[in-house]
Amino acid sequence: MPAPAPAATGPQRPAHRLVRRVRAAMSRLVQPGEARLRQDGRAVAVSAFHPEGARVHVLPADAEPRRRTRADDGVPGHTPRWIPGTRDLLHLAEPAEGGPAEIRLRAEDGTSRVLARVPGEAEDLLVSDDGTEALLLVAPDGAERDGMHLGLPVRLAHEPDPERHTPDAGHRTLYRVDLATGEPRPVGPAGLTVWNVAWRGGDLALATVSDDPLPAGYYHARCAALDLATGTARTLHTPVGQLAAPALSPDRRRAVVAEGISIVAGRPVLLDLDDLEASTGTTLPGIEDATWFDLADDGTLRFAGLAGTGVRTGTRTPDGTVTVHRAEEAGLTGPAYQPFLSYSADGSVVAAVREAPGAPPEAVVAPTTGPDAWRWRPLTRLNPADAQDAALAGVRTRPHEWTAPDGRTIHGLLLDTPGEEDPRPLAVLLHGGPSWQWTSGYAPGDVLGLGPALAAAGHLVLLPNPRGSSGYGLDHARAVVGDTGGADLDDVLSGVRDLHARGLADPGATAVLGHSYGGYLAALAAARSDLFTSAVVVSAPTDWYSFRHSSVIGGGYDDTYRLGPGPAALHEASAVAAHGGPGTPTLLVHGLADRVTPVGQAHELYRVLRTAGNAPAELLVYPYEGHEFTDPERLLDAAGRVEEWLARYSARGTRAAARQTAAPGRSIPRSAPGAAPAVPGDTLPRTSPGTAPSRPPAGRPHDAVPEGGIPRTPSGTASRTSGQTAREQER
C-alpha cells in the first residue's frame, strides 16, 4: 500500500512561524542564576543573565519592584557572595579585554574594584565565616567539562594548535585568597580533582574528589576531608553512586553530603568530623531528592530538593523529625541549576530564585515564621508580565500520571494550549540524565526548548519522568541501573498508549524527541515500537562501546549504570544495534564540538539508518555547538528544522512513510530480529561533575541554563556566530 504524500512544509506555515517565535521569546527571558541574602536579612544579591551580559543586582530585602529590573540596574558580574559582618560583596566578573575572571569587591556605596585575578576558570567561590578569606575552586585551561557545561573544554584564550592531552592535565584545584591582599595561593589537594567543596574558613574543607581529572572521574569520586595547610586529603566516605551539595556545620564538627546517582538529587549522609580516623557516613532517613543543605551545630538540617515535578523545602531535627515547610509545583534554582535556598543568619528570612507555570523566573523572598511564612514575594521584575510573548504565556502546564505495564504509577507533565481540538498531534519529549527530570517551570528548556514552542503551535506535549528520573526517590532513580532502555522505555510507551486510548492524542501524528540520554531513549523508542510517526534525536549516545572510549565521561557513566560489561554487551545495548527497527523517519541533531556525546555518535546512527533504508533519515551537525546549544540563531534554526520534520511526518491526520509493522501501538520485542536486546546499556547523565557556577559559561546566552543532559562542569568557550549547518540527508 503506498504511503500517503508528505504534508506540506515550509517556513510560511503558521505553525512554523509560531514555533520559531515562541523559541525566540524563550531566548529573551532574563534568567536569574541565584539569590543570596545578606547575613542580617536586609539585602539580597541576585545574579541575572541579561541579553547584555551577566549582572549582579543588590536590592533591599523588603523592596517591592515597581518597574522592570534592567541590566543597567546592576554591575557586570555573577556568583555574588556577601562578606560576613560587613555590607560588602564579592563577585566574579570577566574583564573587558578577555581572559580569566576577576574577583571584584563591591562596597556598600556601590563602587567596585578588582581584588584578585582567578588563575583559571572559577567554578565556585566561598567566603570564610570571619570574612577574612575566600576559597576558589578553579579549573585550568583545557580542563574538560560535562554536559551541564556544554561538553566543551575550558578555554581561557584561543584554541591551542595542536591541542595537547596528558594524563595529569586538567585537575580542578583550590586556591585560598587573603581578602586583605587579594593574593591567591594554591592549596591543593595534590594529584586530585575537586568536584565540589564546602568550607567555612581555616584549614579544613570537605570535598568530593577523584584521581581522574576527566568528568568520568566524577562517577568514581569520594568524600574527603582536606587539610588546606598541607594540601592533603583523607577519604571519609565512598558512595554507592555519586555525591554533591556538601555542607559543614559552623563548628566544623559535622558535615553532610547528598548521595545519589549521576546528576545528584539524593539522600543526606552525615559525617562526624571529631575523629577523622574513624569517621564514617550515616544516611539520614526521611529525606529524598535533596539538592541543598544547611547544617547547624546541633545537627538540625535545613534542606531543599525535588518532589515529583515540583520542589519542597524543610527541616530535619536531631531526633529525626522532618518538617516540610513548603511543597509546590514550581522550580527553585541556584548555582547548580537545582533547588537552592539562602537564609539570613537568624533564619527568619529566606531567598531563592523561583519559577512556575504562568510565572517567569524571578528572585523571591519570604519570612519563615508568622502568617506569611513561606509565602514567596517577588523581589525582581526581570520578566514582567507585560513583556511576555502572548503565545508562550498561553501555554498550559498540568501534572499527569499513568500506569506502567508492571503497575507502577509514572508521572510527568502535559503542555498544551486550551481550545485546540482533540485528538491533537502528540510530541513526547524525553529529558536527559536519565537522572534529570521535568519540573513545573515557566518554559521547560530541555530538548532544544521545544516543549513550550510545540504546545503553542497546537501539539499536545508529554514530558514524562520515567524510571531513572529524579524527584521520586533514589530507588526510582536507580531503577534503570542494569536495565537502561528497559522498564524506562516501557514507562514512556505506556504513557503514549494511555493518551491515545483517552482520545487526547492522534495515533497517526505522534513524534518522540529526546536530548542526551533522552535522545538515546527516543532512538530506541522509534526502533522498538511502531507508536511513532517520526523521531528527533539530539546530542545522543548511540553506541555505548565507542562512547566508553571517546566521551569525556566514558568509563565513569557507563560503569555507574552498569552498561556492558564487554564490547558485545555494550554494542547490543546500543541504539545502533537496533538498525532502526521497522523504520521511523528520524532526524538527528548534534553539535560538532560536543565532547560528552562526540559527534561520531550521531554519524554512527545516521549511517546505520541510511544503510537499513527503512525510513527517511537526516543528520544536522552544527559547528561550534557542544552538548547544549547556546547560539540563539542556531537554536532557532534547529527548532525550525525540527518543526518541519514533524510537519512532514507527524502532522494531524496523516501517517508517515509506510512501515510494515505489527498491530498499531504494539511494542516490538527487544529480542526480535533487528531490535536491540534487553541488555543494560543506556544512560547518559546530565551528570554533575563539579560545582556548577552560578552563571553560564562565557559566550553562553542567558537562556541556555541546562535542564537535563549529562554531567556538569564550567565553561568559558565563547560561542561563535555562524549559523551554518553541516547536513547529511537521505530521502
N, C-alpha and C positions, 0 to 999 in steps of 0.2 A: 504494500500500500504506500503510495507516495507521501512524503512528508508535506505538511502544509507550507505554503510560501511564508518566508520570514516576514515578521511585522515591519511596517515602515519605520525607518530610523532616521535620525538626523538632528542637527543642533537647533532646528526651528520648532521642534515639538515642544508644547508647553511643559511636559514633564521633564524634559531635558533641561530646559531653562530654569525650572524650579529647583531641580537638584543642585545645579551649579549656584544658583542664588542663595539657597539655604546653606550650602557648604561654605560659601564666601562669607555669609553672615556669622557662621561659627568661628571663622578665622579672625573676624573683627572683635570678638569678645575679648575683653581685658581679663586676664587670668591672675587673680591674686595667688601668690605662692604660699605665704604663711603669715600669721598674725602673732606677734609677741608682746605680751603685756609687760609693762614695767613693773618692778617688784612692788611698788606702792599701789598698783592697780589704777593709776590715774592717767596713763598714756599707753597707746598701742602703736607699735611699729609694724607696718604692713608692707611686704614686698609685692609688687604687681608688675605684670609684663604687658606693657602698652605697645601699640604699634611703633611708637617712637623709641622703645627700648625698656629695659628694666628700671624700675623706680622704687625707692623706699619712701613711704608716706608715714609721717608721725602725726597722730591725731589724739586729742583728748578722749579718754575712755567714755566720757558722758556726752560726746558730740552727737548731734543729730544732723546727718548730711542733708543739706537743703539744695545743693547743686551737684552737678556731676564732678566726681573726683578725676582730675585730669593729670596727664603726665607732668605738666609743669608745676603741679602742686607738690611734687616730691623731688628727691635728689637722685641722680643716677646711681644705681646700685641694687643690691639684693642681699639676702642672707643677713638680716638685721639681728643684732644681739645686744641687749642692754648690759651696761656695766653696773653690777650691784653696788648699791649705796650712792649712786650718782644719778643724774638725769642725762648722762652721755650715752651715746650709742656707737657700737662698732658695726660696720657692714663691709661687704666686699663690693668691688666695682672694677670694671675694665677700663684701663687707660685709653684715652682717645687715640693715642698713637699705636695701639695694639699691644700684644704681648700678655704676659701673665697678669692675673688680677692683683689688685691692691687692697690692703686692709685700710679702711678710712675711719676716722674718728669724727663723729658728728656731735658737736657740743650742744648744750641746751639752747643757745641762741641761734641755732640753725647753721652755723658755719661748719665747714668740713675741711679736714686736712688728711694727707696721706700719712699713715702711721708706719706701714711696712709694706714691702712687696712680697707677694706669695712666690715661693720658689717652685712653682709648678701649677697644676690645676687644683684649686681648693675644692674639696668635696664636703667639708664640714668645718664649722668654726664654733668653738666653745670658749666660754669665759669663766675664770675661776670665781668661786663664791666670794673671795675677798676683793675682787676687782683689780688685781694687780697683774694678771697674766691671761694669755689666751693660748689655746691649743688648736692647731690646724691639722686636718687630715688632707694630705697632699698626694696627688697622682702626678708622676713625672711625665715629661713629653714622651709621647709614643705609647703610654700605657693603654691597654685595651679596655674597652667598655662593653657592658652588656646591652641587651635590647632596650632596657628602660632608658638608656642613654644613647639611643640611635644605633648601637652596634658599630660605632666609629671610634677610632683611637683618639687619644688626647693629642691635639696639635697646638703648640704654643706659637709656632711660626709657620713657615712654608713647609709643605710636604717634603720629606727627605728623598733624595735620589742618589743612591739606592736607599731603600728602607731596610734597616738592619735589625735582625731578630737574634737575641741571645737568651739563654735560659735564666740569667739573673736580672734581666731588664724588666722594668715596669712595676717594681714593688711600690705599693702605696705605703707611705710612712707618715710619721708625726713630727710636727715642728712646734716648739714652745716659743712663745713670743712674750717678751717683757714689755708691758704696756707703757712703761716709763721711757724706755729707749727705742722700742719698736724693732728690736733685733730678733729675727727668727733663728732658732737653734735646733738642729735635728736631734731627736731623742729616740729614734729607732721605731720599732724593735729591729735589730739587725737580722737580715735574711728572711724576714716575714713580711707578708702583705696584710695591712689592716683594712678591713671592710667597713666596720663601723665602731664607734668608740663612745664611752661615757667617761666623764672626768669632771671633777669639781674643784680642782686645784691640788697642788702638792705633787708628789712623785708617783702616786697610784692612779692608774687608769684601768678601765675594764674594756676589753676589745674583742671583736671577732677577728681571728687571724687564720691565715693559711700559709703553707710553704710555697704554693704555686701562685705567681703573680697574675696569671690569666684569670678572667672571670670564671673559668672552670674550677679554680681553686675555692671559690665561694661555696661550692657544693660540698667541699670536704673541710670546711672551716670549723674551728673550735673556739670556745670562750676561754680567754686567758687574762690573768692579772699582769699588767705591765708595770715594770719599775722604770720610770722615766729618767731616773738618775743614772742607771746603769745600762739602759737600753735592752733589758732582758724581759722574757716572758715566761710565765708559769701557767700551764694548762689547768683550768678549773673544771671544765665541763665539755665533754664531747657528745654532740647531739645525735639523735637518730633523725636526721634531716638537716635543716638549716636554721640559722639564728639571726635575729635582728632586734632593734629597739632596746639596746642595753641602757640601764639606769642605775645610778649609785644613790644610796641614802646620804644625807648631808654629813653624817659622822663617818662615812666610808666604811662602815662595819657590815653592811649588807649590799647586795646588788640583785638585780633581776634582769632577765633577758627573755625575749619571746622565742619559743622553739616551734617551728612549723615545717613547711616544705616549700622550696623554691622561693617564690615571692612571699615572704613570710607574713602571715596573719596567724598567730598561734597561741600557745598556752604559756603562762608565765612560769619561769624556772627561777627559784630563789636560791641565792648563793650566800653563804656565811663567810665573810672575809676576815673574821678574827683570827682564824688559823688557816692560812693559805695552803699549808701542807696537807691538811685533812679536808679541805673544802670540797663538797660535792653538791650537785644540783638537786633541788627538790621541786617537783612540779606542783603548783598550787591549783587545787581543784576549783571548779565553779566559774572559770573564765575561759572562753574560747575566742579565737579570731582577734586577739588583741594586737594592736599595731603601735601603741604608745603607752609608756608607763611613767609614773612619778612615785618614788618610794620614800616614805618617811622613816625617821629613825626608829619608831616603834613598830615598824613593819606594815603600817597602813599603806595600801597600794591603790593609787588612782589609775584608771585605765580608760582607753578609748579603743574602739575596734569596729569590726564589721558585724552586721547582724542581718543575714539574708541579703536582700537588695537594699538594705539601709545601714544605719550605724547605731551604736549605743555607747554610752559613757557611764562610768560607775566607779564604785569604791569597794575594796575588799579589806575588811578589818583583820587584825591579827588572829581573831578567833575563827576566821573562815567565813564570816557573814559577807555576802556580796549584795550590794545595793545598786540597782540601776537608776541613775539619775535621769537619763533621757534616752529613749529609743524611738527612732523616727525613720521614715522613708526619705532619706536625704543623704548627702555626702559631706563629710568633713575632710578638708585637705590640709596637708602640712608638707614639711620638707621632703618626705619620702613618697609624696603623692598618695598618701594613705591617711586614715583618721588620726588627728593630732590635736592636742589642746595646749593652751598656755594659761597657767594660773597666776594670780597675784601671790605675793609671799604669804599673806594670811589666809589664802584660799577663798576669799569672799567674792572674787570676780574671775571669770574665765573668758578667754577669747579663742576664736577659731576662724577658719575660712569655711563657709557653708554654701552649698547649692542644693536645689531640689527641683522637681518638676514644676515648671512655671516660675521658678526663682533663680535667676542667673547668679553666678558666684560673687560673693561679697565677703568682706571681713565682718564678723559679728562679735558681740559681747553679750554676757548675761551674768546676773548675780547668781550665786549658788545657794542662797537662802532667802526666805521671805516669800511673799505672794507671787513674785515674778521669777522665782527660782528656775533656772534653766530655760527661760523664755528668751530666745535669741533676738537681739535688736541689731539691725544693720548699722555698721559704723562707716562704711564707704558707700559711694554711689558710682562704682566703676562701670556698671552696666545698667543704667536706669531704664525703666520700662519703656519710656518714650523713644529710646534709641534702638529698641529691638526690632528685628525683622518680623513682620506680622505672620509670615508662613512658619518661621521657626517657633515663634511664641505660641502658635496654634497647635503644635504637636502635642498630643495627649499621651501620658505615660501611665500604665496600670500594672500592678502586680498580677502575676499569672502563675498558675500551677497546673500540673497534670500528673498522671501516674505512669511510672516506667513499667516495663514488662515484668519485673520482679516485685512489683508492688510498692516500690519506694516513691515518695512524693518528690517531684522535681519542680523547682521554682525558677522564675525568670520575670521578664518584663515584656509587655506588649506596647508598641508605639503605633499610633495611627492618627488620622485627622478625622474628627467627628463629622458625620454627614455623608461619608462615602458609602457607596452601595456594596453590600456583601453578596457573594464572596469576593474578596479582594486578592489581587496578586500578593503572594507571600514572599518576603525576604527574611531568611534566617541568618542572623549574624552571630558568628562564633568567636568569643574572646580568646586571647592568648593565655599562656601560662603553662599548663592549664590552671594554675592556682590563682589567676586573676579572677575577676568577677564583674558582672554588670551591676551597677549601683544606680539607684534612683537619683539621677542628676538632671541638670537642665538640658544638656545636649551631649549624650554619651559619645565619646570620641574615638573609640577603638574601631578597627576595620575601616580606616580612612575617613572616619567620621560620617559614614554613610547612613547610619540608622535614622537620625532625625531628617536627613535630606530625602531619603526614600519614603519615609512616613508622610512627609509634607506633600510628596508627589503622588500619593494615593495608594501606596503599599501598606499592607499590614506587616509590621516588623516584629519578629520574635527574637528576643535577646535571652537565650537560655543560660542557666547556671548548672550544667550537668555535673556529675561526679568529677572530682578533681578541682572544682571551684572553691574559693574561699567564701566565708560567710556562713557556713553551715556546720562548722566544727571541723577539727583536724581529721577525724575519721573520714568525713566526706571528702576532704581534700586529698587524703592518702588513698582513697578507694581505687584510684587508677594505677597505683604502683603495681607493676607487673601485669597490667591489663589496659594499657593505653590503646585507644581505638576499639575497645570492647564495650563494657557497660556504659561508658560515657557516650559513645556513638548511639547505643540503643536509647539512651535518655533523650538525645536530640531527635532521633527518628520518631519516637513515640510522641514527642511534642508536636511534630509536624502532622502526624496522623490524627492527633486529637483536634487540631484546628481544622483539618479537612472534614472530619466527622461532624464537627459542630456547624459546618456551613459557613465558617468565617473566612476561610482561605480557599482559593481556586486551585485544585489539584493540577490543572493544566497550565498554571503560571506560578511555579514555586521555585525559588532560587535559594541556594546556600552560598554564603560568603564567609570567609574567615581570615584572620590575621595571625601569623606566627603559628603557635600550636593550633589555634583555631583554623588556620589555613590548612594545616595537615589533616585536621578532622573533616574539613569541608571536602578535601580531595578524596578521603575515604568514603564520606557520605555519598559523593557523586558516583563512586565506583561500586559501592556495595549495596546500593538500593536504586530503585527506579522512581523515587519520590520527586526527584528534582529535574526541572527542565533546563536549568543552567547552573553553573558554579563559577565562583570567583575565588581564587587562591592568592593571598597576599603574603609575601615575605615568609613563606612556609618552609619547614624542613620536610623534604620529600624522600630522602634516602638516609636512613639512620647510620648506615655504615660509613658513607663518605662524610656525613655530618660529624661523626665522632672524631674524625681525623682532620677536619678542616675548620670547624666552628671554634670560636674562642671559648665557648662553654662546653665543647665536646670533651668527653671523658669525665665530666662532672655531672652535667644534666642527665645524660643517658644512664649513668650509674644510679643517680637518685631515683629515677623512675623505673629502674631495672629493665632497661631495654637490652635485648640480647639474652644470654651472652653469645659471643662469637659472630663472625661475619654472616653466616647463613641466617641465623635468627634475626639479626639486625636488618638484613635485607628483606626478609619475609614480613617483618612488621612495618615496612615502609610503604608509602603511597605508590612509589614506582612499581612495586611488586604486583599491584592490582591491575596494572596495564589499562587503567581507565574503566575497567568493568565493561558493561554492555555499551557504554557511551553516553556521556552527558557533555554538552557544549561547555568548555572550560576556558576561562580567561585567567591567565597568570600575570600578576603584577609584582615587580621586585625592584629593589634599589641596587644599583651596581656596586655601591660601596659597603653593603651590608657584610659585617664580619661575624654576626651571630648566626644567621642563616645565609651563608655565602651564595652569590647569585648562581653558582653552579647547581644549587638545589632546584632552582626554577628551570634551568636548562634541562636537567635530567628528566623531570616530569613532563616538560613540554615535548621532548624528543620521544619519550615513551608514548604519549598520547598521539603524536603525529604518526608514529610508526604503526600503532594499532589501527588508526584511521576509522574508529567507530563513531566519531563525532567531531565537529569543528573544535579547534584549539588555537589559542593565540597567546603570545607572550609579549608583555610590555616591560622593558627594562629602562629605568630612569637613572641617568647619570647623577653622580654626587649624592644620591639619597642613600640612607642607611636602613636600619631595621624599621624605623619610624620615618615617614615622610614629613618634611618640615617646610619645604618651599611652598608658599601659598599657590603659586601658579601651577606647580606640578600636582599639588593636591587637587586643584580644580580640574586640571586636565584628566587625572586619573578618575576622579568622580564622574566626569562626563563620559569617559570611555566605558566605565562600568555600567552606567545607566543605559548607554547604547546597547551593550551586550544583553542586559536584561530585557530591554525593549525588543530586541531581535528574537530572543529565545524564551522569554518568560512573560510575555505580555498577556493581559487579561484575555481569556477565552481562546488562546492558541496553545498548541502543543509543539514543542521544538522538534528538530530533526528526528525522524523515526528511529526508535530504538527497540529492537526485538527483545523484550524482557518478559519476565514473568508478570503475574497479575499486578495491575497498578497498585502502588503503595506497599508492595511486599519487599522486605529486605532480602538481599541476595546473600545466601550463606557465605561466611568467610572461608569455608572450605571448598566452595565452588571453583571450577577452573577459572583462572584469571583473576580471582579475588584474593586479596591479601589474607593470610591465615590469622587466627586469633592468637597471635603471639604478642606479648607485651612489647610495645615499641612505639609509643609516640607521646611526646610530651615536650613541648617547647616552652620553657618558662619565660614568664615575664619576671624572671628571676631577679634577685636583688643583690648583686654583689655591691657592697659599699653603701655608705650612707648617701642617699641621693641628695644633691644640692637643692636648695630652695629656689632654683631658677633653672630655666632651660639652658643647654649649652650655648656658647656664643654662636650667634648666627641663627639660632633656632627661634622660629616665630612663637609668639605668645600663645598660640592655640595648640602647640604641639606637646603639651603635657600628656604623657602616655597614659592610656587606660588599660593596658594589658600588653602582654608581649613577651619579653624574655628578660634576662637579668638587667639590673640597673648598674650604671656606672656613669660618671660625669661626662661632660663633653666640652669641647672647645673648638670644634671644627666648624668654621663658618660655611653655611650652605651657599653654594654658588647659584647663579640666577638663570642658568639655561633651562628652558622649558622643553628641550628636545627629548625625545623618547626613542630608544632603540626598540624596534618592533620586529618580531618574527611571527608569522601567522600562517595558518592553513585553513582553507575554507572548503 
